[in-house]
Amino acid sequence: NVQIDYSKNEYLQTNTVDLNFMISEGKITKINNIIINNNKFISNEEINSVMKSKTKTIRNIFANNNFKPNVIDNDKYLIINYYKKNGFIDANVDTKIEYLEKNKVNIYFNIVEGDLYSISKINIIDDDNLLNNKTLSLINNKIKTFKDQEDSYSTDKVKNLENNLSSIILESNIEFFELQTFEKKENNNKVNILFQILPIKPQYTNQINIVGNSRTFDYVIRRELEIVEGDAIYESQIKNIRDKLISLNLFESVNLKKEQIDENKVNIIIEVEEKQTGTFNAGVSVGTLDGFSIVTGLRESNFYGTGRSLDVLLNTSADKNQFKLITTDRLSYENDADISYSINYRQEDFSKASSYKLDTFSSGIGIGYRINEKLYHNIDLEYALKDYKISNSSTVSSTILKSSGSNISYLLKNNLQYSTLNPGFINKTGNYINYNNTIETPSSSNNGFVRNIVTIKKYISRNNSIFGIRSKFGNILALNNNDISTDDKFSLGGRSLRGFDNYGAGPRNSRTSYVGGNNIAVVNLDYSYEITKQADFPLFLNIFNDYGLIWENKTTPTQNDNNLRSSVGFGIKYYSPIGPIGFTWGFPIMDEKYDIKRMFLFSVGNLD
């Protein structure tokens, strides 16, 4: 609502004027609502996660919802690029601004998705014979492997393949080349990819200058670079540097320019625009399983401009209190691995289920690194001090009774995670596999164990329906033939086996003495139908069928079996402005008489 007026004073003798501008700024225009139309294949949630424009909601009260036309224009290109990354080459976006009273606007994004494309052929042309037979064979093998694994088209997939081919060529000691990529659409929704390798004149880096980083130290940026002053520079490296700096999530934008010094030397100018990297979160979770809990957290991904991240979490409820602090930084200049340090303190009350309370203090150090875009590995070494407090010595399990008081554990943890899940908080498409291996050393108070857990998830989305399967398989083995402590064993019930209470199914000595087991197998089958049809706050009807089995103990509990448990049920999931809300009704169809059932579940803030 800015108003600009002006007046002028004329001076005829000198043929000049004075111009006076009077500016009434008014209030900053705010975004009232963002409406996304005509999208069928990609959800509102995914599109909103790509855009920079935001609306202010109860769930996101700190969002900057200032209306900026240039940001809206940029959002159009972000959405189009996101569609192209997912194989929709012909996608297009049109915007419309609706001006409202009270200095607000509605923004309409009208999307033309087009067809989904797949890759037909991939060829490489080397008219200048730069490649020898060995290198050409390696390139063709890489292309064949890519085609065997990837059928659908994606700009990111093609870009990654181009980077891989460039690396193969560089490793064959061919330094001065350019790899150009050409794409040709066919009538049957397929794309032909052509890579052409061309010779270029050698160029070397004279200086690398960084501008725009008023907060972030230069070394945080320089350690991400593949080159230093004096190195040969290639166009593919320029692209990789920009993508790598953007992936740090420290900068709003990154631009690289080449300044020609002479025929063979260039200056590299890296222009960055920093962004806010600190967030504070506060939330409330209410449910029939966990009761009332408050979660607050602080995350800073660029602590004092060092590129170091800092995460602080405080979680408090009736049966559990937790404080966690984790700080992560790059391990060295030579690799992309991260090193992390953690402190964790938990107070847990298992009095109702297992007749004891547990206080745990742990600290650890870990190294994590990304193997590829989808695969991540981390290894951690942890020291844990456990304090068991017995609330009922007549019903508590013998392993907990023997461990009463302070106990020390030394743990080595390995975790391998593969994920192709869609972005956003509603899982709709993709696969997830996580393998976790934990070794408690024999020098620990409980004489050590080896525990392995495999978690698998798969989601398929069709129109307004989501089909999901989640499974968990685990085993724990004592290193000295001792009985495993109850808190280290597996438990069954709650969200993992709906229709049963937490610690409701499986071996126990009494109602207040749950024992658990050394092995577990759980499978959850879900079908969800979106009633609201692509709404910003979707409502789902959910139907499920759960199966769970837990078995084996060194000391046989009073109530023990190796029988399968199962349940069926239905529920409602509403992703509201204040957070996710869930209602679930579960009905056991395979159970034991001593199991503890809980047919109705209600939760606000946590549906996992």
N, C-alpha and C positions, 0 to 999 in steps of 0.2 A: 504493500500500500504506500510505497514511497511517492512523494509529490515533489516535483522540482520546478521551480519558477525562476525567472530571471528578469532583470531590468538593465537598462543601458543608459549611459551618459555619453552624448555625442560632442565631439570637439571639431567644429567645422574648420577652424584655422589650421589644424594639423591633420585633418582628415583621419582621425582615430576615434575609438570608443573605449569606454570602460564597461565591462560586463560583470554584473553581480548576480551570482547564483544563490538562491534561497532553497535549502533542502530540508524537507520534513520527512525524516526517515520512516516514521511509524514503527509498529512492532514487527519483529521477524515473522515471516509467514511460516506456518507449521504444516506438516503433512498430517491430515486427518485419517486417511485410509489409503491402502494400496490394494487395488483390485486387479486380479490376474484372470484373463479370459481365454477360452478356447484351448487350453492345454489339457491334453488327454494322457500323454505318455510320461510326462515329468510333473511331479506334484508341486503345489504352491509352496510347500515347505522347502523343497530343494531350490526352487527359483528364488525364494526369499533369502536363503542362505548365501546365494551368489551376489545379490544386489547390495549396493552401498546405502540406498535409501531405506529408512526405517520408520516405523510408527512407534509411538510410545504406548506401552500397555502396562498392566499391573505386573506382568511377568518380566517386563523389560523396561523398568521405569527410568533407567539411566540412558536410554537410547537417545541419540541426537536426531530429532525429527525435523530439523530445519529444511525448508524447501529450497533446493538449489537446482535450477534448470540444467546446468552443465552436468550435475551428478545424475540426473534423470537420463540425459543423453548417453552418458557413459554406461548406465545400467542396461540400456538397450543392447550395447555391444557385448557386455558381460553375459547377458542372457543368451544372445545369439552364439557366442563362443562356447558357452556351456552346452548348448544343444549340439553344436558341431563336435564337441568332445564326446558326445554320446551317440554320434552317428547320424544326426539330422542335418545334412549339408544345406538343405534348402530353407532352413528355419529363418523366419523374419519376425520382427517385433515392431509394432506401431504404438505410440503413446498418445494419450489424451489427458489434458489437465482440466479439471473441473474446479473453478474458483467458488468458494463458499463464503458465507458470512462469517464474522468473527475471525477473519484473516487466516483461513485455513484452505487447504486444497485436497481434493481426491485425485489420485493418480491411477489411470487405467493403462495396463499393459496388455495389449491385444496381440496374441501370439498366433502365428501361422507355423505349425510344427513341420509340415512336409513329411516326406517318407524317410524311413530308416534305411540306411545304406550299409552294404557289406563290401568287403574287399574282394576283387576279382583276380587281378594279376599284379605282381610286383616284379619289376625288371630294373637292371642297372646298365647304363651305357658308359663305356670307356673308350671314346673315339681316339683319345691321345695315348692309349696303351700305358697308362700309369700303373696299372695293377699287374703283378705277376700272377702266375697260375695258382700259387698257394694262397695268396690273398683273395683272389677271385673265388676260389673254392670255399674259403672261410665265410665270405660274404654271402654266397649262395646258400650255404648251410644255415646261416643265421636267418636269411629270408625264408627258407623252407620251414625252419622251426617256428618262426613267427606266424606263418600262414597256418601251420598245424594247430597252433594254440589260440590264434585270434582270427575269428571270422568276421565279426562286426567291425565296421569302420569307426575310427575315432581320430581326431586331429592329434590328441595326446599320444595315441599308439604309434601313429606314423612318425611323430616327432621323436619318440623314444627309439624307434627303429633307426631313424636317421642318425641319432647320437651314437647308437651302438655300432653302426657301420663306419662312422667317422673314427671311432676308437680303434676298430680293426685296422683301418687304413693307416692311422698314426702309428700303431704298434708294428706295422710292417716297414717303418722308417720312410714313409712318404710324407713329407712335411708340408709342402706348399701346394695345397689343393683346395678346391671348393666343391662341396656336394650340394647340388641343387635338386629340389623336389618338385615334381609336377604331378598334378592329379587330373584325371579325365573321367567325367561321369558317363555312365552308359544308361541305356533306356530301361534296363531291368533292375534299377536301384542298386547298381554295383559301381565300384570305383576302381580304375586302374591307377597304380602308383608307379611312377618312373623316377629313378634316381640317376642323375648325370654327374659324373666326376670330371672336373675341369682343372687344368693347371693354373696357378696364379703366381704373380711376382712375390718374392719373399718380402715380408714386412716384420719388423722387430719393434718391441715395445720400448719407447724411450722413457716416458714417465707415466705413472698411474696416479691421477689426482682424484680425490674424493671431495665432493662439495655437498652441502645441505645437511650434514650430520652435526647439528649443534649439540646433541646429547650423546649419541653413540660414538664410542671411541673408534678411531681409524682401524685398529688392529682387529676389531670384531668383524669388520667388512673385509679386510685384507686376508684374513685366514680362510675365507670362503673362495678366494680366487685361485684359479688353476695356473696363473702366470705371475711372474715378477718382472721387474724392469730388466730388459735385455733379452727376454724370451721371444721366440717367434709367436706371432699372433694370427689366429684363424677366425673366420667369420662364425664358425660353429662354437668356438670358445666364447665369443661375445654373447651369443644367445644363451649359452649354458650359465654364464656368470649372472646375467640378469635373472634367469629363472631361479637360480640358487639363492640369490639375495632376496627375491620376492618370497621364497619358501620359508625364510627365517621368520616371517610374520612380524617384522619390526618396522617395515616401511610401507607407507601408503602407495608410493610409486618408486620405480627404479628405471633410470634411463642411462644408456651407455653411448658415448660419442667417441669417434676417432678424429683426432686432430693431426693432419699430415704435416710432418716436420720436413722430410725430404722424401726421395723416391722410396727409401727402404725403412724409414722410421716414422712411428706415429706415437702420439700421446693418447692415452686412454683416460677419458673423463667420465667418472661415475657420479651421476646426479641422483641423490636420494631425497625423498620427502618422508620424514619420520611421522609416526602416528602414535596415538595413545596405546601403551602396552600394559597398563595396570588395570585390573578389574577387581571389584569387591562384590561378593555374592552373599545373599542371605535367603534362607528358605525354611519352610515348615513342611514336615511330613506327618500325616495322620493316618493311622491304619489299625485294623483289628489285630494284625500280627505284631507290629513294632510299637504300637501306641503312638504317643505324641513325641516328636523329635524336632529339634532345631538344628539347622546346618548353616554355618557361616564359613566363608572362605575368602582368602586374599590371594590373587595371582598376579605376579609381575614377571613378564618375560624378558625384560631388559633392565635388570637391577643396576641402578646407577650407571647406565650406559655401557655395561660390561658384556652384554649379551647373555648373562647368567639369568636363569629363571628361578623364581622363588614361589613356592606353593605352601600356603598355610590353611589347614582345615580344622574346624572345631565342630564336632557332632555330639549332641547330647540328647538322651532319651531316658526313660524310666529304667531300662535294663542295660543300657550301654552308653558310655561316655568315651570319646576319643579325641585326641589331639595329635595332629600329624604335621610335620614340617619336612619339605623336600626342596633341595636346591640342586640345579643341574647346569652344567657348563660343558663346553667343548673340551674333549680330552687333549687334543694337540692340534697343531697346524697341519700335520701330515695326513690326517684322516677326518672322517665325518662322525666318528664315534663321540658319544656324550658320556660324561661321568656324573654320577649323582650321589648325594649324601642325604640320608634320611634319619629322622627321629620320630618315633611313634609311641604313644602311650594310650592304652585301652583299659577301661574298667568294664567287665561284663558280668552280668548276674544270671547264672544258670540255676538258681535255687529251685524254681518251679519245675524245671525239666530234669535236672541232674544233681540237685542238692549241693551245689558249691558255687563260689564266686571266684573270678579270676582277674587279677591285675597283671598286665603285660607291658613291660618297657622294652623297646627294641631300637637298635640303631644299626645302620648298614651303609655300605658303599656298593655302587653298581655301575656297570658299563653297558650302554645300549647303542645299537647301530642299525641302520636300515640296509637290508640286503638288496632289496629292490623296492619298487613303488608300493608293492602289496605285502611284503614280508619284512618283519621286524624281529630282532633278537636282542635280548638283554640277559645279563648274568649278574647276580647280586650275592654279596657275602654279608650275613646278618648275625648280630649278637642279640639274644633275647633273654630277658630275666622275667620269669613267671612266678607269681605268688598265688598259691591256691588257698582259699579260705573255705573250710567245710561248714555248710549250714545245717546238715543233718548227717551225722556219722553212721547212723543205722541204715540209711538208704543210699548213700553215695557209693559209686562203683569202687572196687578195690584198687584200681589203678590210680584214681584220684586221691583216695585215702592215703596210699603209700607216698604220693607226691606232695602231700600237705606241707605248706611252707614255701620257701624259695627254691627255684630250680633254674638252672642255666642251660641255654641251648645255643649251639653254633650251627648256622644254617647256610647251605649253599643252594641258591635257586637259579634255575635255568628256565627261560620263558621264550617260546617261539610263537609268533602271532602272524596269521595270514588273514587279510580282510579285503573284500571287494564290496562291502556294504555301502548302500547309498548314503550320502550325507544327510544330516538332520537327525532329530530325536525319535522318529518313527521308522523302524526298520521295514522296508518294503521290497527291496531287491538285493541280491548278492549273497556271498558266502562268507563264513567266518570260521576259522579253525584256530584253536589255541592249545598248545601243548605246554604243560607246566611240570617241571621236575624239581622236587625239593629233597635235599639230602641233609638230615640232621646227623652230625658227626658222632661217632661212638663215645667221644669224650664228654658229651652232654649228659645232664643228670639222668635222662631217661634212656641212655645207652644207644640212642640213634635209630634212625629209620630212613627208608627211601619211599617217597610218595610220588606217584605219577597221576596226572589228571589231563584228560583230553576233552575239550569242549567244542562242539560242532553246531553251527547254525546255518540254516539255508532259508531264504525268503524268495518267493515268486509273486509278482504282482500282475494281475489281469483285470483291466478295467477298474472297477471299484473294490476288487477283492484282493486279499493278501493271504497266501498260503505259507505257513511257517512250520519248520521242524527244528527243534532244539534238542540236543542230546549231551549227556555228560557221562564219561566213563572214568573210574578212578580205582587205584589200588595203593595200599600202604603196606610196607613190609618191614618188620623189625630187624635190625642188623645183629642183635644178640639174642634172638629167640625169646624176647620178652613180650609181655602183653603191651599193646599200644595204648597210650593214654587216651581217655575218652575225648578230650578236646582236639586231638589230632586225627581221630577217626572221622568217618563220613556219617552224615545224618540225612534223614529223609523226611520230607513234609514241607508245609508252607507253600511258598511260591514254586518250588521245584516239583511238588506233587499236590496239586490243588484238591481240596476236599479233606485234607489232613492238616492237623496243627503243626506248627514248628516242632521238630523232634517228635512227631506224632506217629511215625511208622517205623517198624524195625525192632531189633533186639533191645530189651530193657529188663531191669530187675523189678521195677515197680513203676507206678505212675510218676514219681518224682526221681527216678533213677534211670534215665535214658543212657544206653551204652553205645549204640551205633554199631558200625561194622568196618572191616578192613577193605571191603570192596563195594563199589556202587555202580549202578547202571540206571540212567534215567532218560526217558524219551518223552518229549512234549509235542503234541500235534495241535496246531492252531489254524483256524479259519476265521478271518476277520473281514467284515463287509462294511464299507464306509457308507453310512446312511446319508451324510450331509453332502456328498459329491464335491470333493475338492474345495472344501471350505478352509478358511484360515484357522479355524478351531474345530477340527474334524471330530465326528462322533462315530465310533465303530461298534458294531455288534460282533461279539466274539464267541465262537464255539470251540471247545477243546476236548482232547482225550489224552490223559497222562498215564505213563507207565513208569514204575520204579522198583528197583530191587537192591537190597542191601544185605550183605552176608559176611560171615566168617569172623570169629573171635577166638583167641587162644584159650581164654577162660569162658566157658559156656554160660551166658546169662540165664536167669530164671525163666524169662519169656523169650524164647529164641526160635527162629524159623528161617528158612531160605526161600520163602514164598514171594511171588510177584504181587505187587500192589498196583491198583489201577483205579482211575476215576474218569468221569465224564462231567461236562458242565457247560455253562454259558456265562456270559458277562457283558458288560458295557464299559467301553473306554472312551473318555471324553478328554481331549487335549484342550483345556479351557484357558482363558487369559491368565488365570492364577496358577496354572500348572496342570499336569495330568491327573485325572480323577478316574478311579476304577471301582466297579462293583462286580463281584464274581460269586457264582453259586456253583459249588463242586459237590458231586455225589459219588462216594466210593462204590465201586462195583466189585473190587477184589480187595479184601482186607482181613485182618485178624481181630478177634474180640477184644484184645488188650490195646489195640491202636487207639489213638486219640484223634477224633474227627473234628474238623472245623469246616462246615459246609458253606458259610458265608464269609467273604473277605471284602473289606472296604479299605481303600487307600487313596490318599491325596498326596501327590508329590513323588511317589515311587511306584511304578507299575512293573518293574523287572522282577 
